C-alpha cells in the first residue's frame, strides 16, 4: 500500500515577527547555512516584501524580496522540505513577481546555488535567464560555492 500525499490548501499573507519561530524551523531544515532570525527581522524592519505561504494555519514557505530603483531582488524563497514538489515554490515566486510589478520594477534578479538544480529548473521555467556568476558567493562544506545570477524582465 502506498502513502497518499496530501495536497496543501495554500494561502499567502504578509510575514510578521510572530511568524519567525516557524520560519526559523523551516530555515534550519531547508538549509545547511540558514539565515539568522536577525536577518529576517531586519528585512521586516526596512520594509522588504516578506510573505509567508500557509497550509491552513501552518507556515510551509516564505519569500523575501527587496524592491527599488526599478529592480526587484529575490533574497530568499523557501518551501518546507516536507511540502516540496507541490507547486508552492512556483506559487510564491509568481506572487513575488506580481508584487515586483506593482512596485514598478522592470527587472527581477536572484542568486541561486550552482548545485541547486531543482530551483534553477523552476526559475528557468518562469522566464529567468543566466546573466552572471558570483564566484564563491555561498558558504559550503569545502569552502565556497558559486552562485548563478538570474534575471527576468518584468516589462509587459
TIMARLUM-371300 format. One record per residue (C-alpha): residue number from 0; x negated, y negated, z negated. Coordinates in steps of 0.1 Angstrom, whole numbers, padded with zeros to 4 digits, always signed. Layout:
REM TIMARLUM-371300
+------+-------+-------+-------+
: resi :     X :     Y :     Z :
+------+-------+-------+-------+
:  NUM :     X :     Y :     Z :
...
+------+-------+-------+-------+
This chain:
REM TIMARLUM-371300
+------+-------+-------+-------+
: resi :     X :     Y :     Z :
+------+-------+-------+-------+
:    0 : +0000 : +0000 : +0000 :
:    1 : -0015 : -0034 : +0010 :
:    2 : -0012 : -0065 : -0010 :
:    3 : +0010 : -0093 : +0004 :
:    4 : -0005 : -0128 : +0003 :
:    5 : +0019 : -0155 : -0010 :
:    6 : +0022 : -0184 : +0015 :
:    7 : +0018 : -0216 : -0005 :
:    8 : +0045 : -0242 : -0007 :
:    9 : +0024 : -0273 : -0001 :
:   10 : +0028 : -0309 : -0010 :
:   11 : +0004 : -0338 : -0011 :
:   12 : +0001 : -0366 : -0035 :
:   13 : -0024 : -0392 : -0047 :
:   14 : -0050 : -0379 : -0071 :
:   15 : -0051 : -0393 : -0106 :
:   16 : -0075 : -0389 : -0135 :
:   17 : -0054 : -0364 : -0153 :
:   18 : -0060 : -0340 : -0123 :
:   19 : -0097 : -0339 : -0129 :
:   20 : -0098 : -0308 : -0151 :
:   21 : -0081 : -0287 : -0124 :
:   22 : -0102 : -0303 : -0097 :
:   23 : -0134 : -0296 : -0116 :
:   24 : -0124 : -0260 : -0120 :
:   25 : -0119 : -0257 : -0082 :
:   26 : -0151 : -0276 : -0075 :
:   27 : -0171 : -0252 : -0096 :
:   28 : -0156 : -0221 : -0080 :
:   29 : -0160 : -0235 : -0045 :
:   30 : -0195 : -0250 : -0045 :
:   31 : -0229 : -0240 : -0058 :
:   32 : -0237 : -0277 : -0062 :
:   33 : -0204 : -0293 : -0073 :
:   34 : -0197 : -0330 : -0077 :
:   35 : -0195 : -0342 : -0113 :
:   36 : -0164 : -0355 : -0129 :
:   37 : -0180 : -0389 : -0130 :
:   38 : -0183 : -0390 : -0092 :
:   39 : -0146 : -0383 : -0089 :
:   40 : -0138 : -0410 : -0115 :
:   41 : -0160 : -0435 : -0096 :
:   42 : -0141 : -0427 : -0063 :
:   43 : -0108 : -0433 : -0081 :
:   44 : -0121 : -0465 : -0097 :
:   45 : -0132 : -0481 : -0065 :
:   46 : -0100 : -0472 : -0047 :
:   47 : -0111 : -0445 : -0023 :
:   48 : -0083 : -0424 : -0007 :
:   49 : -0082 : -0395 : -0031 :
:   50 : -0054 : -0369 : -0026 :
:   51 : -0045 : -0335 : -0040 :
:   52 : -0027 : -0306 : -0024 :
:   53 : -0004 : -0287 : -0047 :
:   54 : +0014 : -0254 : -0046 :
:   55 : +0043 : -0261 : -0070 :
:   56 : +0025 : -0277 : -0099 :
:   57 : -0009 : -0261 : -0093 :
:   58 : -0036 : -0281 : -0076 :
:   59 : -0050 : -0260 : -0048 :
:   60 : -0071 : -0285 : -0029 :
:   61 : -0082 : -0321 : -0027 :
:   62 : -0098 : -0347 : -0004 :
:   63 : -0117 : -0379 : -0009 :
:   64 : -0123 : -0405 : +0018 :
:   65 : -0138 : -0440 : +0019 :
:   66 : -0125 : -0465 : +0044 :
:   67 : -0138 : -0498 : +0055 :
:   68 : -0154 : -0516 : +0084 :
:   69 : -0133 : -0497 : +0109 :
:   70 : -0146 : -0463 : +0097 :
:   71 : -0133 : -0436 : +0075 :
:   72 : -0159 : -0413 : +0059 :
:   73 : -0146 : -0380 : +0046 :
:   74 : -0167 : -0374 : +0015 :
:   75 : -0151 : -0342 : +0001 :
:   76 : -0125 : -0319 : +0013 :
:   77 : -0120 : -0287 : -0006 :
:   78 : -0095 : -0258 : -0009 :
:   79 : -0095 : -0235 : -0038 :
:   80 : -0112 : -0202 : -0027 :
:   81 : -0080 : -0183 : -0036 :
:   82 : -0060 : -0204 : -0011 :
:   83 : -0083 : -0205 : +0019 :
:   84 : -0072 : -0194 : +0053 :
:   85 : -0036 : -0205 : +0047 :
:   86 : -0039 : -0238 : +0067 :
:   87 : -0044 : -0260 : +0036 :
:   88 : -0077 : -0274 : +0049 :
:   89 : -0061 : -0284 : +0082 :
:   90 : -0031 : -0300 : +0063 :
:   91 : -0054 : -0320 : +0041 :
:   92 : -0076 : -0331 : +0069 :
:   93 : -0047 : -0341 : +0091 :
:   94 : -0033 : -0362 : +0062 :
:   95 : -0066 : -0379 : +0056 :
:   96 : -0069 : -0387 : +0093 :
:   97 : -0034 : -0402 : +0092 :
:   98 : -0044 : -0423 : +0062 :
:   99 : -0076 : -0434 : +0081 :
:  100 : -0055 : -0447 : +0110 :
:  101 : -0031 : -0465 : +0085 :
:  102 : -0062 : -0483 : +0072 :
:  103 : -0071 : -0493 : +0108 :
:  104 : -0101 : -0471 : +0111 :
:  105 : -0113 : -0464 : +0146 :
:  106 : -0137 : -0436 : +0137 :
:  107 : -0137 : -0407 : +0112 :
:  108 : -0171 : -0393 : +0100 :
:  109 : -0181 : -0364 : +0078 :
:  110 : -0211 : -0343 : +0069 :
:  111 : -0209 : -0305 : +0067 :
:  112 : -0235 : -0279 : +0057 :
:  113 : -0250 : -0264 : +0088 :
:  114 : -0242 : -0230 : +0073 :
:  115 : -0205 : -0237 : +0068 :
:  116 : -0192 : -0221 : +0100 :
:  117 : -0156 : -0220 : +0088 :
:  118 : -0155 : -0257 : +0081 :
:  119 : -0174 : -0265 : +0113 :
:  120 : -0148 : -0245 : +0133 :
:  121 : -0119 : -0264 : +0116 :
:  122 : -0135 : -0298 : +0123 :
:  123 : -0142 : -0290 : +0159 :
:  124 : -0106 : -0276 : +0164 :
:  125 : -0094 : -0310 : +0152 :
:  126 : -0114 : -0331 : +0176 :
:  127 : -0147 : -0337 : +0157 :
:  128 : -0179 : -0337 : +0177 :
:  129 : -0215 : -0334 : +0165 :
:  130 : -0232 : -0368 : +0166 :
:  131 : -0263 : -0362 : +0145 :
:  132 : -0282 : -0342 : +0119 :
:  133 : -0292 : -0352 : +0084 :
:  134 : -0323 : -0332 : +0076 :
:  135 : -0325 : -0319 : +0040 :
:  136 : -0292 : -0335 : +0031 :
:  137 : -0277 : -0309 : +0008 :
:  138 : -0294 : -0291 : -0022 :
:  139 : -0298 : -0253 : -0015 :
:  140 : -0313 : -0224 : -0035 :
:  141 : -0345 : -0226 : -0014 :
:  142 : -0348 : -0263 : -0013 :
:  143 : -0326 : -0283 : +0010 :
:  144 : -0301 : -0276 : +0038 :
:  145 : -0294 : -0298 : +0068 :
:  146 : -0260 : -0315 : +0073 :
:  147 : -0244 : -0318 : +0107 :
:  148 : -0228 : -0352 : +0112 :
:  149 : -0195 : -0350 : +0129 :
:  150 : -0173 : -0378 : +0142 :
:  151 : -0139 : -0382 : +0158 :
:  152 : -0124 : -0412 : +0174 :
:  153 : -0091 : -0424 : +0159 :
:  154 : -0082 : -0447 : +0188 :
:  155 : -0049 : -0439 : +0203 :
+------+-------+-------+-------+
